[in-house]
Amino acid sequence: MKILQVISTLNPAFGGPVEGLKQMVQAIAEEGHEVSVLTLDDPGETWFEGFPASVIAVGPSYFKYGLNFKLISWLKNNAKLFDVVIVNGIWQFHSYAVCRALKGTATPYFVYTHGMLDPWFRLAYPIKHLKKWLYWPWAEYVVLKNARAVLFTSEEERLLARSSFWLYRCNEMVVNFGIKGFVSDSSEHINFFYKSYPHLQDKRVILYLGRLHLKKGCDLLIDAFSKIVLADKNLHLVFIGNDQDGWRSKLESKVEQLGINSYVSWLGMVDEQLKWGALLAADVFILPSHSENFGASVVEALSCSTPVLISNKVNIWREIKNSEAGFVESDDLEGTGRLLNKWLSLKNNEKDEMIKRSKECFTKNFEITLAVKNLINAIAK
């Protein structure tokens, strides 16, 4: 099968969807299918280097929307070369372009919304939501309605998507999403992490890994951590991730006001080896997000046998709870506090059992080979 994946950008700073696509593309190819990736990026961007698929970049594109009519003409001329087109994400020009270009052709397209229909955005950004309503009826609504299927990565995402806009109609399909996970030598990565950050050597690291964004609940995490840190001076909160919206300075001010500077570290963006080292060295991973479609970093932690503390707004919370691979609570200060206190109250044998179940949860629910087989079966119907 020849598959064309379409995405607005392959910039790794955009986090989960880009990294997820990178891993899925490689796994699909290993199953014997031919995959190409079409993007609105400029052809000269450096982040294409080492990408495990042929990349067609039709940029430059314009404005945040990624306006680029060359994309439509390219698709009209080349869509017949592919058996199927998969759109990654909505609300930018690439999804509308696919819908328009493939109308009336024999090439079907599928759409991953990647959580972009979560009603949290309507509540958190009501003005932006009103603007989207002006766009929705003639663009994204049509994109989803005309797709062969809209692919959701969990049952939770599918149900939430129905409540964002009352004008909603599409063929819904839930498919697994997954990652390769950690498969290397753990001791090498852990040693490299401690060599890079020796002040964390003997600490019980509570790890946050992800973009520093309002929806992620980083402020709740800092407040909740400040209430428990004095109970164990070995506790240390570590933030790893891109400060995409300039929020880090406000978070750092909060840490300073609470007087917990010496218990919090900001590592910024790190390379792959340091990322895996952090996940392996962490006592526990935490994500008290207000809205999270899949949570790639959550799954990465599980693959490292690291238990996870998440809010019930992370759409894979049911799998975590059913597997007893961590704890799930509400996305508020009280819930975040309960997550930390539940973890700290575990006895050593209980913690060891949860560590074991974490890897089992990954293997059963999120290993990439299973995800790819489900996707191929879905689009081949």
N, C-alpha and C positions, 0 to 999 in steps of 0.2 A: 504494500500500500504506500502511495506517495502522499505525504501529509504536509500542508503548509500551515505553520503556526504564525499568527499575526499579533504583534504587540506594539504598543506605542514607543517603548524604549527598552533597551537592554542595559541601561545604566544601573550598575549594581547598588548604587545609593538608594534605589527605590525598593530594596529589600526583598521580602518573601516571594512575590510573584515572579520576579526576575530569576532569583536563585532556584525557585521551584521549576520554572520553565527550563532552565539550563539542565537540571538533573533529569527531568522528564524526557527531554529531547534525546539525551544520551541513552537513557533506558529504552526508549522506543526504538532507537536505531539498533540497539543490542538484540531486540526482538525480531530484527530482520526487515524493518520498515525504513523507508527513505524520508528524511525530515529536512525541511528548509524553514528558515525563519525570516519573515518580512517585517521590517521596522521603519518607523518614521525618523530614525536617527540619521545624522549626517554620515556619509560613507567613510569619513576619515576618523571616526571615533575610536579611541584606543581600547575600549572595553570589548570589542569584537575578538580581540586576540585570544586564542585558545578556546573560543566557544565551540562546543562539540557538534556543530551543524553548519551548513552553508547559510550565510547571512546576506540578505538582500536589503540594503539600506537606501531608501528613496528620498532622504532629506536633501536640503534643509526643509524643515517644517516651521510653521509660524504660530505664534501665540501659545499659551498654555494648552489650548485645544489641539495643537498639532495639525493645523490646517495644511493640507498638501494634496492637491488634485492629481499629482503624478501617481499617487497610490491607486486611485480609481482606474486610470488608464493602464497601469501595470497589471492590475488584477484582471481587467477585461482582456488583455492580450495574453495572459499566462495562466489563468485559472484552469483552463482545460488540461494543463500539464499535471494537475493534482487530482487525486481521488476525493480529497476532503480538505476543507479549510477550517482551522480552529482559531477563534478570536479570543484573546486573553485580555479581559477588562473592558469596561464600557466608559462612557462619558468623555471620550476623546474621539478624534476624527476617524481613527482606524476602524472602529466598529461600524460606523455609518458607511464608510467607504466600502467595506466588504459587503454589506447589505445591498448597497446601490449597484456595485459592480457585478454581483453574482445573480441579481434578479433576472429570471428568465433563462438562466443557464442550467446545465446538468450537474454542476458542481455544488454539493451541499455544504453548508457551513454550520458550525456549532459555536456556542459562546460560553466561556467561563466568565461569570461576573466577578469572581474573586472577592465576594463580600461587599461589593459596591452598591448593593441594594439594601444594606442593613438599615433599619429604621432609626438607629442611633444618630445617623447623620442628619436626619430630618429634625430631630429634637435638639441636637447640638448646634446646628447651623441653619436655623429656620429661614434666614434671608437667602442663603445659597440654595436651599431646597425650593423656594419659590421661583428662583431663576431656572432651576432644573425643570420645573413644571412647564415653563415656556418652551423648553426644548424637548421634553419627554414625548408628547403626543405624536410629533412628526418625525422623531429621530429614534431614540433608544427603545421606545415602545414598539416601533416597527421593526427595529433590529432584532429584538427578542421574539416577536411574533412570527417573523419570517424564518427564523433559524430552524434547522432540522430538530435541534433540541438545545435547551439551555442547561448547562452542566453545573451542578452544585456539588461541592466537596463534602457536604454533610447534610443530614436531614434537618438540622437546626438552621443552616443557611437557607435551605429551600423554603422553610416555613416563614422565616423572617422576611424574605424577599417579597412575599405577598402583601406585606403591610406598609410598604414604602409609598406606593401609588395606587389609588383605587382603580385607575385604568391599567390593567395588567392582564396579559394573556400570552401564554407560551407553553411549549411542550417541555415540561420539567423532567429532569433526569438526575438522579443522585449517583455519582461515581466516586470511588475512593481517590484521595490524593495522597501522595507519599513522597518520601525522600530516600536517598541511599543510606543516610545515617552514618555513624562512625564505624569505620572498618580497619583502622590502622593500629599502631602500637600505642597503647594508652600511656605507658610510663614515659615514653619519649616526649609526648605532647605536654604531659603534666610537668615534667622537669623543665621544659622550655618555658612554660608559663611562669613557674616560680623563679626561674633565672631572670626573666624579664620584669617580674614584679615581686622582688624578694620580701617586701613588707607584708605580703599575703601568705607567706609560707606556712605559718602555724595558725591561720585564721579559719573560722567556720564561715565560709563564703556563702552569702545569699546573693545569687546572681540574677540580674536583669539583663537580657540581651534583646535589643530591638531598637527601633527608632525612638528618639526622645520626642514624643508627640502627646498632645493633650488627651487623645483617646486611650492611651496606653495605661493611664493611672499612675504615672511615676510620682506625682505629688502625694497621692494616697499612700504609696509605698514608703516614702520618706517619713510621713507623719506616723504611720504605723510602726515603722522600724524604730523611731525615736522613743517609742513607749516601751520597747522590750530590750533595747541594746544594753542598758546598764545591768540587766539581769545576768549577762554573760559578756564579759569584756573581750572575749575572743571572736564575737560576732563581727562580721564586716560586710557591708552592702557594696556590691560592685555593679556599676553601670557600664555596659558596653553597647555602643550604637551611635548612629549618625544623628547629629543635631540639625536636622533638616529645616526646622522652623524657628531656630534661635531661642528655644525654650530652656536650654541648659543653664543659662545665666540666672534665670528665675529659680530654677531648682537648686542651684548652688547657693543662692541667697537664703532659701528656705533651710537648707542644711546648716548654714552658718548661724541663722537665727535660733535654731534648735540646739546649737552647741554640740553637734555630733560630727564635725569635720573629720576628726581623726578616725572615725568609723565608716567613712564613705570614700570610695575611690571612683574616679571618672576616667575610663580608659579610651573613650572615643571609639573610632573605627579601628578594628584590628584585622590582621590577616587570618587565613584559614587555620594555620597551625595554632595561633594564640586563641582563636575562637574555640577550637576543640579542646585545647588545654584548659581553658576556663570552664567549659561545660563538664569536663572530667574531674576537675579539682573542686568544683562547687559542692557544698554540703547539700544545697537544694536550689532549684530554679524557681523564679516567681514572675508571674505576669498578671497583675490585677486589672486587666484591660476592660474598657467600657464597650469595646467592639473589636472583635477579632475573628476573621473568617476561618482561617486554618491554624495559624500559629506555628510557622515553620520552626521557630526557635524552641517551642515547646516540644515538638517531635524530635528535634535534634538532641535535646536534653534527655529524652526517654531512651534514645538510641545509645546514649552514654551511660545508661543505668542510673541516671540522676532523677530522683523524684521531682514532681512539679507541683507548684501551688498556683492555681489559676482562678479567675473569676468565672461565673456562670455565663459571661458574655463572650467567652472564647468558645467558638462553635463546636469544638471537639470535646467539650467538657463531659459529655455523657460517656465517651469512650474512656476517659481518664477515671471518672468516678466508678464505672462498672468494673474496671480492671484494678481498682484500688492502687493506682500508680501515683497517687498524690492526693491533694485535698482541693475541694471546690467550694467557693463561697461567693457571696454577693459582691458587686463592684463598687463598694463604698468603704469608708474608713473602718467601720465595724467589721465588715467582712474580711478586709485585708488584715486587720489585726488578728482575727480568728485563724486565718491561714497560718500566720507566723507562730501563734501560740500553740496551735495543734501540732505543728512540726516540732517545736521545741519541747513539747511534753511527751513525745514518743520515747519509749525505752529503746535501748540499743538493739534488742532482738526484733522489735517492731519496725525499726528503721531499716534493718537488714532485709527484712521481708519485703518492705516497700521498694527498696533498691532492686531486688530481684524481679518484682512485678513490673517495674518500669520498663525494663528491656523486653519483657514478655508482651507488654502492651504495645510497644513499638512493632515488634515482629508480627503480631497478630493483626494490627489495624493499619499500620502506616508504612510498611516496607514497600519500596518503590516498585518492585517486580509485580506485586499484587495490584498496585494502583494502575500500572501500565496495562496489564491484562484486562482489567475492568474497563479502562478507557477504550481500548481497541475493540472489545466486544460491543461497547455502547455505540461507537461510530460506524461499526460494520453492519449493524442491523438494517 
